[in-house]
């Protein structure tokens, strides 16, 4: 079941088309990566989902209902542009933001106490926001984003400003929230975060969705039938053992072994490949090369731009 269904959404600003006939679906209890180059249309889509702006055409369903003001209470949004007031004390501001989201003062204090202790930031309560580092302020804003227990979260570049330890802390919190039933949209340029967290993605380029689906399915779709083989032995014997069904893409030497990348051509099996090689070299490792999301991102956006250039000629 999908928590969000976006159907044929278009958004224009004067003569600029920010979104063009965008359709995508966000499954419940998923971590959904919203990807794309700068200026692709991601922020415009986020602003429509959070009802900061409205689409010029198309519609959005939230749990099967037309998106309306009542759904805002079920959402949490952490924008890339941070919005804390620098002169306010951290605790005072967190309490204020929690009450804006409908929590009573007593509930807000109870929940803030829990999260400040969990993140080990109790001593920050009386500090002013301007005294905090970027990462520290980001922690506070993350807490205020999830404090009202939203069922749907949108996080725009949530790891900005974090060192590796605190980035890992936030990743673990996101996975825990997902296990509790929360759906998370993650807009980021950090492909390693996509690999670690996202089960589904949509790639937007030049106002259009050019790729959407489950990460595991997309990676399988873009695999090139290539394999990495680590071996010990004579590289000439290794190369000669290959026949016309296999193409040697790359061969490099390490201190005590060699690494070859090979692509299978036609209808051949990994067993055939290993049977050809094993009489001549000692195989240390063998794995299929499946492209990462960064490689797929670059390839797909590059293909889209080449197509646009051809169309414009």
N, C-alpha and C positions, 0 to 999 in steps of 0.2 A: 504494500500500500504506500502511496505517496503522500507526504505531508504538504508538499508544495507542487502545484501543477501550473506551469507558465505556458500559455497558449497564444502564439502569434502576436507577441508583444512588440510594439514599435514605439520609439521615443525620439522626438526631434527637438533640437534647440536651434531656433532660427533656421539657418540653412544647413545645419549639421545634423546628420542622422546618427544618434548615439546607439540605438538598437533597431535592428531591421528584422521584423517577423521572427522573433526569437521564441522557440518552443523548447522547453526542457522540463524534466521531472526530478524531484528530489525525494528519494525514498525515506520513509520513517526510520528513525534510529540509525541513520548513516552519518558518516563524516564525508561531506560532499565538497570536493575541491572546485572552486570557481576560478578558472585560470585564464590567462590571456596577457598579451603585451600591454604596456601602458597605453591608455587611450582606447582600449578595445571596446569598452562598454560595460565593464564589470560593476563599477561604482554606480552607474546609471541604473543598472538592474537592481542592485542592493537598495538604492533609494526608493525604487518603486515598490519592492517587497515590504520595506519598512514604512511605506506610505508617506515618505517625505515629499515625493512627487507622485504624479499619476501617469499612466501610459497614455499615449495618443490613440493607440489601437490595441486590441487584444485584451486578454483577461488573465487573472491569477486566482487560483483556488487554494484555500488553506483548509486542510482536512476535508476537502470536498465541498466547501462553501466558498462563495465569492468573497474575496478578501475585503474585510471591513475594519472599522476602528476598534471593534471589540477584540480583534486578534492581536492587537499591539501588546496587550497584557501578557500574552503567551510568548512574546519574543524578547530576546536580549541582543543588543547590537553594540559591538565594540568597533568604532570607526578607526580608520588609519590616522586621521587627524584627532589627536587627543583633546579632551574637553574638560580638564580639571582647572578650577580657579586657583591661580598661583598663590594668592594672598590668604586663602582659607586654610584652616587646620585640616589635616587629613581626616581625622575622625569626624569632625563637624561636617565636612563635605560628603563623606561616605554616608553619614546618617541622613543628610539632606537629600541625596540622590535616591537612597532607599525609600524614603517617604514619598518622593515623587512617583515612584513605581507602585505605590499603593500599600506599602507595609506600614503598620503602626509603629510608633516610636519604640515600644517595648519589643516587638518582633524584630525590628531592625537592629536594635542594640544586641539582642540575643544572637542573631545570625552573624553580625559583624564581629562579635567577640569570638565566635567559633572560627570564622575565616581568618581573622587577624592572628589567632593562636596557631591555626594550621599552617599559615604561611610565615610564622615566626616574625611578625611585624608589629607586635603589641606596643613596642617603644616608639612607633611612628605616630601614634594617635594624636599627640599634641604638636607634632611638627607641621610646619607650613609646607604646602605642596612645592613651593619654589626651592625648598631645601632638599628635595628628593632628586635622585638621579632619574634619567629617563626610564630605566628598567624598574626602579622602585615605584615610580608613578604609574607605570604600566600594570604592576601588580595590583595596585589600589583600584585602578579602573577595571581590571579583569574581575575583581571581587564585586564591584558595584554592578557589573554587567550580568552576573549570574545569581545575585543575591535574592531576587524575587522568584527563583526556581522556574525559569522559562523552559518551555518544551522545545523551543526552536531558537538556536543561537546563530548569529552571523558575526564572524570575527574577521576583520580586515587587517592583514599583516600583524597577527597577534604576538609574534615573537620578536618584533622590532625592539631593540634596546636590551634584550636579555642576554646574559652570559649563558654558556652551555648548561650549567647546573639549573638555573631558573627556567630556561627553555624546556628542559626535561621535566621539571616540576609542572609546568603548564600543560605539556603534552600528556602527562599522566592524569592530570585533572580532567582533561578533555575526554580521554578514553574512559575514565570512571563515569563521567556524565553520560556518555554514550551508552554505557552498560545500564544506566538507570533509565534509559528511554529517551534521552534528549537527542534531537537531530541537530547537527552542526554543519554550517556552511563555512568553509575556510577559504578565504581569498588571499592568496599568497604567491610570491615569486620564488619561494624556497621549495624547490622540487624534492629535496630530501624530506621535508615535512609532509608533502603529498604522498611520497612512497611509504612513510611510516604510519600515517594516520588515515588517509582517505580510502574509502571503499568504492566511491564513484566520483567522476569528474565531468565537468563540461568545460570545453575550451572555446573561448570567444575571441574572434579576431575581426577587426574592422566592422563591428556592430552585429556580427552574425555568429551563431554557434556552428563551429566546423568539426567538432568532435564531442561525443557524449556517450557515457556508459560506465559499466563497472571497470575498475582499474585492471583487474585480472584478465578480463576479456579483451580490453584494449591492448594490453601488453602482448597477449597471444596473437592478436590480429597483426601486430607490427613486427613480430619476430621474423627473422630472415633465414631460418633453418641453418644457423651457424653454431659452431661449437668451439670451446677452448679446450685444448689438450696440453697437459704438462707431461713432459717425458724426459727420460735420460737415454742418450744414444746418438748415433751419427745422424746429423740432419739431412745428409744426402740420401742415406738409406730411408729415412722417414719420408722425404719428398718423393723418392722413386716408388715408394710403396703405394702412394696414392695413384688412382687411375682416373679416367675421364669422368667418373661420377662425383668427383670431389674437387673443390677448388681451394687452393692454399691462399688465404687472404693476407696473413701476416705471420712472421716467424721472428721471435726475439730470444736472445740468450740471457739467462740469469747466471749467477755464479756457479750453481751446481746442477742446473737443469735448463730445459728450453720450453718455451710456450708458443704454441701454434694456434692460430685461428683458422678454422676450416668451414667452408660452406658446402652443404650437400646439394647436388644438382640432380633433379629428377626424382624418381621413386626409389630411393635407397634408404637403408636403415642404419642406425648407430651400431648395431651388431656387425654389419658388413664392414663399416669403417674400422672398428676395433680389431676385427679378424685380419684385416689387411696390415695393420700396424704392429700388432703384438709380436709377430715373429722377428721383427727388426729392431724394436725399441722397447724400453720398459715404461709403461704408462703409470704416471704418478697421480694424475687427476684428469677428470673428464666432466665437463658441464656444458649445458646448453646456454648460449648467449641470448638472453631475453632483454630487449631494450628497456631502459629506465624511462620514467616519465619526462625527464629533461630532454632525452634524445627524441622522444616522440613529439614533445612540444616544439622543438626546433624544426623537426622535419615537417610537421603539419602546417605550422605557420609559414615556413619557407615555401611549401607547395601552394598555399593560399595566395601568397604575395606574387609568386610567378604567374599564377592564373589571372590575378588582377592586372598585372602588367600586360599580359597578352590581350585581355579584354579591352584595355585602354588604348592599345595601339591602333 
